[in-house]
């Protein structure tokens, strides 16, 4: 803080450059040549004067920087001022520094630096006067909007909950509250208060003139489905791409809030979820397209490929339309939502499961940049369940990756996604033969307690996943009685008219294998089990026509089990071998192992122990490649019995 007239500044700077302490980076701008030199110079300042020095430095930089150039140095200016903030006594100066913090916070958000943004904005709020909602209304509203967003993205829900209700009370009109309501709904859903989030969103939508039904029954659903089909009748994909842009602010708000509760509805109000998609599509048709229209048509495509329709061609076209719209409208902030929908629900019926894995990770990266952590973390969930259950990716690699994904979900406060990621991770650990329990590592609870809580909350999505996980493991480890119990228990959580994620599809295939097994074991109830197994075969045959790569090995295995039931040895043996070869060719090493194991059981039934031993040894090799040492140990016991 030496006044300029006490020293020749140009001479001093020139001397410092010559001495190797500073280097000139542009005319009139210098930087230290080494961090240690900067630290040594800094330590010359008495410790009790450093805060005031920073305030002085930031203030002088601010006063000497032109308004057109201030953004280049804003973070340095504000950072220095904030260190000495306690020395600012004038309310006028506090407001000025609050404005600078808001500007820095918004710049940080724009560059995806949400942690820094939260620090600037939370401090900025603390500098506002008690009457700021009267004296500085625009500044205060803008500050709270940005701060709640930043705290949500970073997962600092304590800071968020301490401020989010203030603007809802103080804001002058409903429109001024919309940004806060947006963050509030996302916060409630991330905190696993999904029904509360849906209720709050429904209230906002009602005020916007878009009423959604409280209790959806089949009659309401059918009428909504007819309405959206009428809206789309005679309209081609090119017609949709040629629609004008949506400009009505209230309609834009409607489509935004409809989109906010899609995941929550999928979990706890499954019949509501497609209705939300229908409304978004109709808004786009009637009032013009917007960036969220890409998500809307993706959701409609997911509905088309659901069990209620099985229109795979129509759904695939809608998925392509969604991607085209997203790119044409430069809707990068909606990549997480579009990718989870198109690559998680639609393209799996046409393209190899492996093809979508990278897209889910792209969705996560896009979510980190835009702040869409709900769907960004959702992309990590979709990657994890597809990589594990459908692709048979190496379990050791998945263990490391999913552990990191769960930690990221925890950091972001995404509790709903965290539970599912931990369930997947626990599945990986069990297959690996590890004694670690992922639920104990991430929760002060266990899987059963979380499952029972989900049952009470009617969280169908989590219940469905836990039951699938248990059924999958019971089947692979040969506990068929438990697998059958889980099959029957899971029947109460049908997908209805919603899109099916990859593990749901695999669960249906498992149901076929389980019921065909019990058709052989329980001749009194054979017809019941066989009819279920045959229905799954018919379904899988339809799927294999859409994607031979993904489903043909599963179809062959189901057919093999059916011929085994019918005591048609020749046909069964042929189908088992076809399933093994297809799984190998399509890089599904886990399913190659399973097909070998089922073939071994087939040989054992007919007393061909030598052939069974060869098949079990091949299955063991596959499971070892997969990294499933728990299954390897399980098979070794069987192998020893045959030697």
Secondary structure, 3 states (H helix, E strand, C coil): CCCHHHCCHHHHHHHHHHCCCEEEEECCEEEECCHHHHHHHHHCCCHHHHHHHHHHHHHHHHHHCCCCCHHHHHHHHHHHHHHCHHHCCCHHHHHHHHHHHHHHHHHHHHCCCHHHHHHHHHHHHHHCCCCHHHHCHHHHHHHHHHHHHHHHHHCCHHHHHHHHHHHHHHCCCHHHHHHHHHHHHHHHHHCCCHHHHHHHHHHHHHHCCCCCCCCCCHHHHHHHHHHHHHHHCCCCHHHHHCCCECCCHHHHHHHHHHHHCHHHHHHHCHHHHHHHHHHHHHHHHHHCECHHHHHHHHHHHHHHCCCCCCCHHHHHHHHHHHHHHHHHCCCHHHHHHHHHHHHHHHHHHCCCHHHHHHHHHHHHHHHHHHCCHHHHHHHHHHHHHHHHHHCCCCHHHHHHHHHHHHHHHHHCCCHHHHHHHHHHHHHHHHHHCCCCCHHHHHCCCCHHHHHHHHHHHCCHHHHHHHHHHHHHHHHHCCCHHHHHHHHHHHCCCCCCCCCCCHHHHHHHHHHHHHHHHHHHHCHHHHHHHHHHHHHHHHHHHHHHHHCHHHHHHHHHHHHHHHHHHCCCHHHHHHHHHHHHHHHHHCCCHHHHHHHHHHHHHHHHHCCCHHHHHHHHHHHHHHHHHHCCHHHHHHHHHHHHHHC
